[in-house]
Structures are given as structure tokens and as C-alpha cells.
Amino acid sequence: MNITSRYESLERNNVVGDFQFIVMEKYLSQDNDLPFLERIVMKLYFWLKEISLSEEKGFGLDVSNVTVEKIPLIVTPVSNIKLKRIDD
């Protein structure tokens, strides 16, 4: 992707245009009803993702042009939530 400015005066000097990249990063939500083994596998996956190369560095993006949006990942939603009504 060519991100140099489209203005002729800036394009001659290879000045980067006004860009903002948004990286959507998933995290494991607490609202999951996962079995023990699956929970361990998911935590291991997210731990490996945390220590590995970030997407910003992988794509070679400048940190000042990147916004990271964190999105909760819900694999198995909780089905039986027991709520109790309290009268005042």
C-alpha cells in the first residue's frame, strides 16, 4: 500500500500522508463457560500471542499511526445465569 501523500509538493519528498491504522486485537473474555482443558488451551494461545511479534511490527507500521482496539472473544457464552431478585 502506498501511503505517501497525494499532494505533489509532499509526494516529491516522500512525505507520509495522514493515515491512522486500526488494529483489532482479541482477548479472552471472562464471560466464557469453557471446560478446564479448553480454558488452558485458550490462555496458552493468548500468552503465545502476547510474547510473539505484534501486528504493528509485523506489518511495519509506525506506532504513532496505529490505534489498537481490544475486542472481547466469546467462544462459549454462559448459558445458565442464576439471578436472584432482591426486594427493597
C-alpha positions as CSV (number, residue, x, y, z in Angstrom):
1,M,0.0,0.0,0.0
2,N,1.4,3.4,-1.0
3,I,0.9,5.8,2.0
4,T,2.9,8.7,0.6
5,S,1.0,12.0,0.4
6,R,-1.0,12.6,-2.8
7,Y,-0.1,16.3,-2.8
8,E,2.6,16.9,-5.4
9,S,4.8,19.1,-3.2
10,L,4.8,16.5,-0.4
11,E,5.0,13.5,-2.8
12,R,8.3,14.7,-4.2
13,N,9.8,14.4,-0.8
14,N,8.2,11.1,0.1
15,V,6.2,12.6,3.0
16,V,3.8,10.1,4.5
17,G,0.1,11.2,4.2
18,D,-2.4,11.4,7.1
19,F,-3.2,7.8,7.9
20,Q,-4.4,6.1,11.0
21,F,-4.3,2.3,11.1
22,I,-6.6,0.5,13.4
23,V,-5.5,-3.0,14.6
24,M,-8.3,-5.1,16.1
25,E,-6.9,-7.3,18.9
26,K,-8.9,-10.0,20.5
27,Y,-8.7,-11.0,24.2
28,L,-10.4,-13.8,26.0
29,S,-13.5,-12.6,27.8
30,Q,-14.4,-13.6,31.3
31,D,-17.9,-14.3,30.0
32,N,-17.0,-17.7,28.6
33,D,-18.1,-21.1,30.0
34,L,-15.2,-23.1,28.8
35,P,-14.2,-26.6,30.1
36,F,-10.9,-26.6,32.1
37,L,-8.8,-28.0,29.2
38,E,-10.1,-25.6,26.6
39,R,-9.6,-22.7,29.0
40,I,-5.9,-23.7,29.4
41,V,-5.5,-24.0,25.6
42,M,-7.0,-20.6,25.1
43,K,-4.9,-19.0,27.8
44,L,-1.8,-20.6,26.3
45,Y,-2.8,-19.3,22.8
46,F,-3.2,-15.7,24.1
47,W,0.1,-16.0,26.1
48,L,1.9,-17.0,23.0
49,K,0.3,-14.2,21.1
50,E,1.4,-11.7,23.8
51,I,5.1,-12.8,23.6
52,S,5.2,-13.1,19.8
53,L,5.7,-10.3,17.2
54,S,2.9,-7.7,17.4
55,E,0.8,-7.0,14.3
56,E,2.0,-3.4,14.2
57,K,5.7,-4.6,14.0
58,G,4.7,-7.4,11.6
59,F,3.2,-5.0,9.1
60,G,6.0,-2.5,9.7
61,L,3.6,0.3,10.9
62,D,4.7,3.4,12.7
63,V,3.5,3.3,16.3
64,S,2.3,6.9,16.1
65,N,-0.1,5.9,13.3
66,V,-1.6,2.9,15.0
67,T,-4.6,2.6,17.3
68,V,-5.2,-0.8,19.0
69,E,-8.9,-1.7,19.6
70,K,-9.4,-4.6,22.0
71,I,-12.3,-6.8,21.3
72,P,-13.6,-9.5,23.7
73,L,-13.7,-13.0,22.3
74,I,-16.6,-15.1,23.5
75,V,-16.2,-18.7,22.5
76,T,-18.8,-20.4,24.7
77,P,-21.3,-17.9,26.2
78,V,-22.6,-18.6,29.7
79,S,-26.0,-20.2,29.3
80,N,-27.4,-20.5,32.8
81,I,-27.0,-17.4,34.8
82,K,-28.8,-17.6,38.1
83,L,-30.1,-14.2,39.1
84,K,-32.0,-13.6,42.3
85,R,-34.4,-10.7,42.7
86,I,-34.0,-8.7,45.9
87,D,-36.9,-6.7,47.1
88,D,-36.3,-3.4,48.7
